[in-house]
Amino acid sequence: MNRIAESELIINPDGSIYHLHLKPEHIADDIIVVGDPQRVDLISKFFDNIEYKIYNREFVTHTGTINGKRITALATGIGTDNIDIVINELDAIVNIDLENRIPKNKHRSLNIIRLGTSGALQADIPVDSFVFSQFGLGLDGLLNFYEDRDSVIDKDLTEAFVKHSNWHKDLAKPYIVRGSKDLESLIAEGMIKGITATAPGFYGPQGRVLRLPLMQKNINASLESFKHKGYRITNFEMETSALYGLGGMLGHNTATVCAIIANRYTKTFSKNYQDTVLKLIELLLNRLVYSN
């Protein structure tokens, strides 16, 4: 088995992985990832105890227990580029011998659940509701850098979207990936379900026009009107497609739940989205800890 070079797998002097500053013993099998570093504190306040804390740049990690169940809360920062770092490094922590720089013979599978905020793309999805992402629609192009992308994408849904949207040839090739059905069964009860569109930016890639015109005209209208085999695009955010794609290729279970804080169709915004996020945190933790 080939040894992974120092330039490809960067290890800190203390033996931890480069960006996350984590070792295998620092993380639980159940990991909640959030974009906002301050949201890690909101999650860990529910822990009975916190056994480990670390931060480096925007990457903040707290690991602790609730009723004896070990859980990790980890801030990724914003965007699929950060998800590329986080998922690859989480996988390396548990599936590569960091000292000898070779993959382990026994694979460890993680449950990685993104808890985020999002904007709804359908008129009937109200602000302050919760959406579970059955699929991630990647408008970001990240998965196109990986040879095994076709092993995880839903080709039928992807081709239907490209055709429906008349996707511009100069933009990254879209892809649609399914999340974990097991995690859906565990945590999605009572939530709105659908396809979550993941954009590589907040303004132009999500159809916002300030002073710059858009290359992909009417992008939001194309997303709102897409329907295929009973699925529709429910919301916009910036991480899910990479989470689902990389997680699927690396053998991890992935899911996204979002608090809807804006509705792009009705032009409304939550009056107190912090309370909505807190309710979602409590709901998710209860289902992770007490549903089994």
N, C-alpha and C positions, 0 to 999 in steps of 0.2 A: 504494500500500500504506500502510495507516494506521500512524502512529508510535505506539508503546506508551508511555503516560504514565509519568512518574517515580514516581507513587504505586503503579503496578501492577507495574513492573519496577524494583526498587531496586538501584542500582549503587553500590558503595563508591567513595570518592575515588580509589583506585588502579586502578579499572576492573574490579574483580572483582565477582562476583555476591554479593548481600547476606549470606545465611546461610553459604554454603559457602566464601566468600572464594576462589573459583577463577576462572581464566580458561581459554579454550579450550586453550592449550598445556600446561596443568597436568594434564590427564587423558588416559588411554589409552582406546582403543576397548573394551577389556575391563576392567570394573569389578567388583570384589567388594565388596558392601556387607554390613556387620555391624552389629548393634545396639550391642554393647559397644565403647566407644572403645579400651579396652586390647587388644582383639582385633586392631586394626590393626597394632600392634607385632608380634604373633605372626605375622601374614602377611608383613610387610615384612622380618622376619628371614631369610626365604627368598630375598629379592631379592639379586642380585649387586651392585647399587648402588641407592641411593635418590637420585633427582634433585630431588624436591620434597616438602616437608612443610608442612602448614598445619593449624591448629586454631582453631575458634571455637565456644564453648559445647560441645555434645556432638558436633559435626561435626568429625571428624579425618580428614585425607587424607594418604596417602603414595603417591607414584607412583615406580615404578622399573622395572627390567628383570630378567628371568631368562632366561639363554641368548639374549639379544638381543630377547626378546619384552617389550613394554611392558605393564605391569599397574598399575592403580590399586586401592588398598584404601581404603575410605571408611566411616567410622562414621556411622550415621544416628540413633543413639538408638533408643528404643523407641516403637513404635506407628505406626499408619497416618497419623496427622497429621504425623509427621516424614517419612514416605515421601512425602507430598504435597509437602512442601518440597523434598526431595532430588531427586525425579524431575523435577519442574517446573524446578528450577534447573539440573540437569544438562542437560536438553533445551535450556533457554535458552542455556546456555553454548555449545553446539555448533550450534544452529539459529536463533539470533537474533543479529543484528549488535548487540552491546551498546553500541557507540558511537553508532550511528544509530537504535537502538531499532526496528528492523524485521526481520521474519523473513527468513532467507537463502533464496535461490532453490534452492540445492543442499542436500538433506537429509543429515545425518550420523546413521547408526544406531549405537547403542551396544549392547554385550552387557553386561547388568547382572545379576549373579548374587548372590543373597543366600545367605550362609553363616550359619546360625543354630543355636540350640538349641531343642528342642521336646519336647512330651509326647505320647507315643503314645496312640491311642484304641482300639487293637485288641490283644487278648490275645496274639496271635502276633507282635507287633513288639517285640523285646527292647530293653532299655536298651543303650546303646552301639552300636546299629546306625545306619545312614544311610538317610534317606528323601529321595527326589526328588519334588517337588511337580509333578505333571502339571497340576493345576488348583489355583486358589486359591478357596476359598469365603469370601466376604466377609460377615461379620456386623456390620461396622463402619459401613456406610452411606456411606462416603466417595464412592464412585463415583456415588451418586445425585445429587450436586451437579453432575455433568458431563452436558451434553446428549447427548454421543455414547456414553453408557454401553452402549446397546443394540447398538452396532456391535461390541463385544468380548465381551459375555457369552454364555455357552452357555445359551440359553433353555430347552432341553429339560431339562438337568441342574438348572437353577435352579428351574424349576416343579416338578420331581419332588421336590426337597428341601423346598420350601415346603409342599407337600402332605403329604409324609411326616412332617415335624416338627410339623405343625399350628402353624406359626409365629405368635407373638402379634402381634396387629394394632398394638400400640403400640410395637413394636420396629422398628428400621431394616429396610428391605426387603433380604433377602439377595441375593447375586449370585454366580455362578460364572464364572471366567475361566480360559482355558487359557494355559499358559506356552509357551515356544518349543520346537517340535519339534526344531529344529536343535540347540539347546543340550542337549536331552534326549539326542539321539543322541551328542553329544560327551562328556557327563560322567556319565550316569546308569547306566552298565553296573554290574551287581551290586548296585545299590541297590534298596530297596523303593520302589514307586511308588504314587501315589494322589492323593486330594484332600486338600489341607491347609486346615483351617478357621482363619480369621484373626479373632481376637476384638479388640474395642476396649478390653480391660482384662484383668487377670490373675486377678481373683477372680470376681465375679458373672458376667461374660461368658464365663468358662471353667468355669462350674458349681461354683465353690468357695463353700462356705457357712461363714462365720465367725460373725457375729452378725446378718447381714441375710438374710432369705429371698429367693428368686429369683422374678422375674416369669415367666421361661420355665422351667417345671418340667421336670425330667429332661432338660435340654439335652444332657448327655453321652450318655445312652442313645439319644436321637434321632440323634446324630451317629454313634455306634458301629454302629447298626443300619441305617443308610442304605446301600442298594446300588442302582445303576442302570446298566444296560448294561455290566456288568462292572467298574464303578468303585465304590470305597468311600472313606470318609473315614479317613485314616490317622493324622492328628496335628493338634495345636493349636499355634498360635503367634500373632504379633501384627503381621505386616507383609506377607505374601505377596499377599493379594488386591489391595491398593493398588498394589503393585509390578507385578503382572500387568495390572491394569486400566489404570493410567496409562501404563505402558510400551507396551501394545498400542495405545492411542489415539494416542500420540505417535510410533509407528513404531520402537520399540526392541525388542530381543530380551531376554527376561527368564526367569530360572529361580531356583528355590530348592532348596538342599540343606540338610538339617538333621541334626545329631547328636541322636539320641534320648537324653535324659538322665533321663526319667521315663516310666513307663507308668501312665496314669490308671486303666486297667482293673484291672491287677494290683496297683496301689498300690506300685510299686517305684521306686527312684531309683538312678542310677549311683553307684558307689563312688568313681569318679575320672573325672568327666566332662571335666576339663581335658585329659586324655590323649586322650580320644575326639575332642574338638574339634581338637586338634593333628593327629591322624591324618587328619581330614577336610580340614583346610587343606592338608596335604601332598598328599593324593589329588587334590583339586580343582586345585591348581596344576600338578601333573604332567599332568593331562588337558588343561588349557588350553595349556600350553607345548609338550607333546611329542606331542599327538594329531593335530595337523595335518601 
